């Protein structure tokens, strides 16, 4: 198995932290998210990881130190111009000749990649989207009423549950032929695959997942990961 970590984003929501350090290299408990992902992937025998870089690309040379530390081959793929969340896969078509994992670079997650791959193979899918159940609590009292505008109930600050995209994917190698060598986001790819009736399935990754995309998430990350 091979994996691709997308790390070319600007990290604008994490400024000022990301003015000098790219988001995937920001330390949490003395380990950045890219190192955390590589360590977890190695636990499931992923032997080669490609890292797509653009913003502050020179900072990612530190990733080569993970080759010896974890016994994983690391290759940095440079986007000369920003190519969106998935466009840089078009630069790797000669390397990804088997099923491969794609991950957002700002994640801390501990999931069962073997179980994920087994489901993918068993269902003969073309693409897999990892999902997580997320709770959202409304700050308001929510009013429900009938067709005659009569009150049914008022629920104070209800909690809703949704399945969110966890930023982790599994693809068959033929998927790359659908990716244009230009700015191309993951929703663009998934819409293209749906139009062509490709089989796209989901995988529930469970609870051990954290996106450090926002300042408040980053500031709480150490405590959350320590409680896993």
N, C-alpha and C positions, 0 to 999 in steps of 0.2 A: 504493500500500500504506500501511496504517496499522498502528501497533503500540501495545500496551498494556503498561506496566511496572507490576507489582504491588509496591508499596512501603509497604504499610500495617502490616507486621508489627512486633512488639515487639522482636525481636532479643535475646531473653532469653539465648541461649547465648553471646552476645558481650559480656555485661556483664563489667566496668564500662564498656567503651567506649561502649555504646549508652545509657547513662543520659542523656547530653547530646546525642548525635549519632545519628540513625537509621542503621541498618546500611547502607542503600544510599548514604549520603553519607560514609561513612568513607573517608579518603584512602588510596590505594595508588599509590605513585610519582606523587604530586601529582594523581591523578585518581580520583574515586570511581566505583563500579560503574555508577551511573546515567549519568554522563557517558560512560563507556566504551561502554556499550550504545548510547546515542544516536549517538555517533561512528560505530560500526560499522554501525548501521542506515542512517545517511545515506549511507554508502559504497555501499549497494544501493538508493538512491533512495526510501527511506521518507521521506515528506514531513511526516507528522503523528504525534506521539506523545502518548498519554494516560498520565498517571501517577496511579495510585490511591494516596491517602495517608490516614493516620489518626494513628498514633503520631507525636508531635512534628511535626505537619503543617506548622507555621509555618516549620520549617527548610527545607522544600522549595521555598520561593520562589526559592532560588538557581537552580533549574532553568530559570527564565525567561531567565537569562543565556545558556543554550545555544541559544536561538532564533536570536540574531544570530550566535553563534559558529559554528553548524553549518548554519544555514539550514533549521531544522526547526521547525514549529509545535508548541508545547508547551501542553498543557492539563492542569491539576491537577484530579482528580476526588476530592472529599472523601467519605470514608465517615463518616457521622455516628456510626455504631457499627461496630465491627469486623465485617466481612462474610465472613471466611474468605479462602481463596486465590483464589477466583474469583467470589464473590458480587457484587463491585462492577461486574462486567461488565453487570449488570442496569441500572446507572445510565447506561450508554453506548449503549443500544440504538438511539438516534436518530442516533448518529454513525458506527457501524460497519456500513456498508451494503455492504461488499465483504469479500473474504477478509482476515483480519487476524492479526497475530502477537501472542502473549502471552508475556511473559518475567517470571521472578522477578527482583526488583530487586537481588539480592545476587550477581549473576553477573558474572564476567569471561569472555567467550567471543568467539572469532573464527571465525564459520562462514559458509558460502556460502548466503546467504538466497535467491539466485536459483535455485540448484540445488534448494533446499528447496521453493520455490514451484513450480518446474517439475514435480517429482515429484507434488506435491499436485494440480496441475491435470491431469496426465497420467493419474492414477489415479482422478480424479473423487471424491476423498475428502471426507468431511465434517469430519474432524479428523485432526491429525497430532501425534504426540508425539515430540519429539527425545530420542534416547538416546545413551549413551556407555558404552563397555566399561570396567569398573572392576575392578581387581585387589584382592583381599583375601587377606592371608596369615594363616593360623591360627597362634596363638602356641604350639600344642601339636603333639605327635606324634600323627598320626591313624592309628587302628587299623582295618583292614578284616578281616572274617572271614566264613566260609561258614555254610551252614544247620546244620552240625554243630558250630558254635562253634570251628572250627579256624582258626588264624591264617592269613591270606593274605599280609598285608604290614603294615609300619609305615612310614608316610611322615612324615618330620620336617618340620614347619612347611610344609605344602603351600600353594600359591597357587591360589585359585579366581577365575574370571572371571564377572562378571554384567553384564547390560545394565541400567544405571540410568536413571531418569528425570532428564533434564538440566534440567527446569524451563523448557523452551521449547516453545511449541505454535503450531500454525497452525489456524485455524478458518474455516469458511464462516459467513457472517453469520446464517444461520438458527439456528445453535447457541444464540444468546442467548435465544431463546424458551424454552429448556429450563432456564434459570437462574432460580432463585427470588430475589426481592428480600429476602434474609435471609442469615444465616450459611451459606455454601455453599462447600465445599472442592472442589478439582479432582477427587479420587477420586469424589465424589458426582456430578459432572457426567459423568465417563467411564462410571460404572456406568449412569446414566440413558441415555446414548447407546447403550451396548451393548444394553440391554434393548429399545431401539427399532430395533435392527439398523442403526444408522448405521455408515458405513464409517470405521474408525479405523486409520490406518497409522503406521508409525514411520519415523524418519529418523536415520541415524547421523551425528552432528555431527563426529566425529573426536576429536582429542586436545586441542585448545586450548579448555579449559573449566576453570573454577575457581569453586567455591562458597565464599564467605567466611563461612559460617554458624557456624563454631566459632572459638574464640580461636586455636587452633594453625594453622588454615587462614589466618586473617587475618594472623598473624605471619609466615607463609611466603609470602604472596601476592606480595610485591615480587620475590623471587628467582625464583619460578615464572614470572611474567609476563615478566621480563627474558630468560628462556631460551626464549621462544616464537620 
